[in-house]
């Protein structure tokens, strides 16, 4: 067991972030009623399996990581996929510059985007979800899990997969890219977002939408923009007015463009659930 204390800079609420992750279908999240977040994943440095529990104590995140591999790297990876490693002290100023984002911040206090555990996991999901419904992709993903996590890339590459279309071929390409370091989360974070997307697009089977997913939700880049999300575009039109585009408003969101986009997407999905459910969206 490895325990780490991390001082989180800027607004953060584990409860708000966890609620967001619980509604994120591709994530393999396990929750507890005592406010602790628990999940398991593959560690990028050695592809070992790790499990982590996260608690919030004021501005401190307490990470307890267990596994038989590189636990320091597992803790670092946890901080990345929960956005705890991002200095968020400038995030409130975005809401001061942009009233729409300010209102979203008040509706979702302390939200930090929580993504896939790694770009590798995001890339696997991107392949599985191509041209099928999310619920179908989730079943395919669940069929790959071993002890609650995806197989390590070397194992995935060797599997004889009975999957539709070219998905087996593309998954092998994803596995090769992960082993070659192309999908390294820390490396993608260090790049300019557009350069990171171009790097991911080198992987066979990952087009523009998939590559953005890997960077935005896999590397959890704080300042990348998804250019291929129709629901985000629709939300911008509804909140800012007809003729307003993502490009025209997102400049004010820097260096937290991902965070702003995620806030708008979360609010749209929440409202859609309320309309479809006929309720107020509360449990």
C-alpha positions in Angstrom: 0.0 0.0 0.0 1.3 3.4 -1.0 -0.3 6.6 0.6 0.1 10.0 -0.9 -1.1 13.4 0.2 -1.6 16.0 -2.5 -2.4 19.6 -1.9 -4.9 20.6 -4.7 -4.5 24.1 -6.0 -7.8 25.9 -6.7 -11.4 24.8 -6.4 -12.0 21.1 -6.0 -14.9 18.9 -4.8 -14.4 15.2 -4.8 -18.2 14.8 -4.5 -19.0 16.9 -7.5 -16.2 15.3 -9.6 -17.3 11.8 -8.6 -20.9 12.6 -9.6 -19.6 13.6 -13.0 -17.6 10.4 -13.4 -20.5 8.2 -12.3 -22.4 9.5 -15.4 -19.4 8.8 -17.7 -20.4 5.5 -19.2 -16.9 4.3 -20.3 -15.4 4.8 -16.8 -15.0 1.7 -14.6 -15.7 3.5 -11.3 -16.5 1.9 -8.0 -18.1 4.2 -5.4 -18.7 4.0 -1.7 -21.3 5.6 0.4 -18.7 7.1 2.8 -17.5 9.6 0.2 -14.5 7.6 -0.9 -13.8 7.1 -4.6 -12.3 3.8 -5.6 -11.2 2.5 -9.0 -8.7 0.1 -10.6 -6.6 0.6 -13.7 -3.4 -0.3 -15.6 -0.3 1.7 -14.7 1.3 3.2 -17.8 4.9 2.7 -16.7 4.8 -1.1 -16.3 1.2 -2.0 -17.2 0.7 -3.6 -13.7 -2.8 -3.5 -12.1 -3.3 -0.9 -9.4 -6.3 0.0 -7.3 -6.7 3.4 -5.6 -9.0 5.0 -3.1 -9.3 8.8 -2.9 -10.6 10.9 -0.1 -10.8 14.7 0.3 -9.8 16.5 3.4 -10.2 20.2 2.7 -7.7 21.1 0.0 -5.9 17.8 0.5 -6.4 14.7 -1.6 -5.5 11.5 0.1 -4.6 8.7 -2.3 -4.1 5.1 -1.1 -2.7 3.0 -3.9 -2.3 -0.7 -3.9 -0.8 -3.1 -6.4 2.3 -5.1 -7.3 3.9 -2.6 -9.6 5.1 1.0 -9.7 2.8 2.6 -7.0 4.5 6.0 -7.3 3.6 6.1 -11.0 0.1 4.9 -10.1 -0.4 7.8 -7.7 0.8 10.3 -10.4 -1.6 8.8 -12.9 -4.5 9.0 -10.5 -3.8 12.7 -10.0 -3.8 13.1 -13.7 -7.1 11.3 -14.5 -8.8 13.2 -11.7 -7.3 16.6 -12.8 -5.8 17.0 -9.3 -2.4 17.8 -10.7 -3.7 20.9 -12.5 -3.2 24.3 -10.9 -6.7 25.6 -10.8 -6.2 28.9 -9.0 -6.9 30.8 -12.3 -10.1 28.9 -13.0 -12.4 31.2 -11.1 -11.1 34.1 -13.3 -12.5 32.3 -16.4 -16.0 32.6 -14.9 -15.4 36.3 -14.2 -14.5 36.9 -17.9 -17.3 34.7 -19.2 -20.7 34.9 -17.5 -21.9 31.7 -19.0 -19.0 29.8 -17.5 -19.4 31.6 -14.3 -23.0 30.3 -14.0 -21.8 26.8 -14.9 -19.1 27.0 -12.1 -21.8 27.9 -9.6 -24.0 25.0 -10.7 -21.1 22.6 -10.5 -19.0 23.8 -7.6 -15.5 22.3 -7.5 -15.9 20.1 -10.6 -12.7 18.9 -12.1 -12.9 16.8 -15.3 -12.3 13.1 -14.6 -11.3 11.1 -17.6 -10.3 7.7 -18.7 -7.5 6.2 -16.5 -5.1 6.6 -19.4 -4.9 7.4 -23.1 -4.5 3.7 -23.8 -7.8 3.0 -22.2 -9.4 5.9 -24.1 -8.0 4.6 -27.3 -9.4 1.1 -26.7 -12.8 2.7 -26.0 -12.6 4.8 -29.1 -12.1 1.7 -31.2 -14.8 -0.3 -29.5 -17.4 2.5 -29.8 -16.9 3.1 -33.5 -20.2 2.9 -35.3 -22.1 1.2 -32.5 -24.2 2.4 -29.5 -22.5 3.2 -26.2 -24.3 0.4 -24.4 -23.0 -2.1 -27.0 -19.5 -0.7 -26.7 -19.7 -1.0 -23.0 -20.5 -4.7 -23.3 -17.6 -5.3 -25.6 -15.3 -3.4 -23.2 -16.6 -5.5 -20.3 -15.8 -8.6 -22.2 -12.2 -7.6 -22.4 -11.7 -6.8 -18.7 -9.4 -9.0 -16.6 -9.8 -8.6 -12.9 -11.7 -5.4 -13.5 -9.2 -3.7 -15.8 -8.2 -3.8 -19.4 -5.6 -6.4 -20.4 -2.1 -5.0 -20.6 -1.1 -3.9 -24.2 1.1 -6.9 -24.8 -1.8 -9.2 -23.8 -4.3 -7.3 -25.8 -2.1 -7.5 -28.9 -1.9 -11.3 -28.5 -5.7 -11.9 -28.0 -7.7 -13.6 -30.7 -10.6 -11.2 -30.6 -14.0 -12.0 -32.0 -15.2 -8.4 -32.7 -17.0 -6.8 -35.6 -15.3 -5.1 -38.5 -11.7 -4.0 -38.2 -11.9 -3.6 -34.5 -9.4 -6.4 -33.8 -6.9 -4.9 -36.2 -7.3 -1.4 -34.7 -7.0 -2.7 -31.1 -3.7 -4.3 -32.0 -2.6 -1.0 -33.4 -3.6 0.7 -30.2 -1.7 -1.9 -28.2 1.5 -1.4 -30.3 1.2 2.4 -29.9 0.9 2.0 -26.1 4.0 -0.2 -26.0 5.9 2.3 -28.2 5.0 5.2 -25.9 2.9 7.0 -28.4 0.0 7.1 -26.0 1.9 8.1 -22.9 -0.3 10.3 -20.8 2.4 12.5 -19.4 4.0 13.0 -22.8 0.7 14.0 -24.4 0.0 16.4 -21.6 3.3 18.2 -22.3 2.5 18.8 -25.9 0.4 21.6 -27.4 -3.1 20.1 -27.7 -3.1 20.2 -31.5 0.3 18.5 -31.6 -0.9 15.9 -29.2 -4.0 15.1 -31.4 -1.7 14.9 -34.5 0.5 12.4 -32.6 -2.5 10.2 -31.7 -3.7 10.3 -35.2 -0.7 8.3 -36.2 -2.4 5.2 -34.7 -4.3 3.2 -37.2 -8.0 3.4 -36.7 -8.0 6.6 -34.7 -9.5 9.4 -36.7 -10.0 13.1 -35.7 -12.8 12.5 -33.2 -11.1 9.5 -31.6 -7.7 11.3 -31.4 -9.4 14.3 -29.6 -11.1 11.9 -27.2 -7.7 10.3 -26.3 -6.1 13.8 -25.6 -9.1 15.4 -23.9 -10.4 12.5 -21.9 -7.5 10.1 -21.9 -4.5 12.4 -21.2 -7.1 14.8 -19.4 -5.4 17.8 -21.0 -6.7 20.9 -19.3 -6.6 23.2 -22.3 -7.7 21.1 -25.3 -10.9 21.7 -27.3 -13.1 19.0 -28.7 -14.0 20.2 -32.2 -16.2 17.3 -33.2 -18.9 17.3 -30.4 -22.3 18.4 -31.8 -23.8 18.4 -28.4 -21.3 20.9 -27.2 -21.9 23.1 -30.2 -25.7 22.9 -29.5 -25.1 23.9 -25.9 -23.0 26.9 -27.0 -25.8 28.1 -29.3 -28.4 27.7 -26.6 -26.4 29.5 -23.9 -24.6 32.2 -26.0 -27.0 32.7 -28.9 -27.4 31.9 -32.5 -24.3 32.3 -34.6 -21.9 32.0 -31.7 -19.3 29.3 -32.2 -16.9 27.4 -30.0 -14.0 29.2 -31.7 -15.4 32.6 -30.9 -16.0 32.1 -27.2 -13.2 29.7 -26.2 -10.4 32.2 -26.2 -11.7 33.5 -22.9 -11.5 30.1 -21.4 -7.7 29.7 -21.7 -5.8 27.9 -20.1 -8.8 25.8 -19.0 -10.6 25.3 -22.3 -11.2 21.6 -21.5 -12.7 22.4 -18.1 -15.1 25.0 -19.6 -16.2 22.7 -22.4 -16.8 19.8 -19.9 -18.9 22.1 -17.7 -21.2 22.9 -20.6 -21.4 19.3 -21.6 -22.3 18.2 -18.1 -25.1 20.7 -17.8 -26.5 19.7 -21.2 -26.5 16.0 -20.3 -28.0 16.8 -16.9 -30.8 18.8 -18.5 -31.4 16.0 -21.1 -31.8 13.4 -18.4 -34.2 15.6 -16.5 -36.4 16.1 -19.6 -36.3 12.4 -20.6 -36.9 11.3 -17.0 -39.6 13.9 -16.4 -38.1 14.8 -13.0 -35.7 17.2 -11.4 -32.6 15.1 -11.9 -32.1 14.4 -8.2 -31.8 11.0 -6.7 
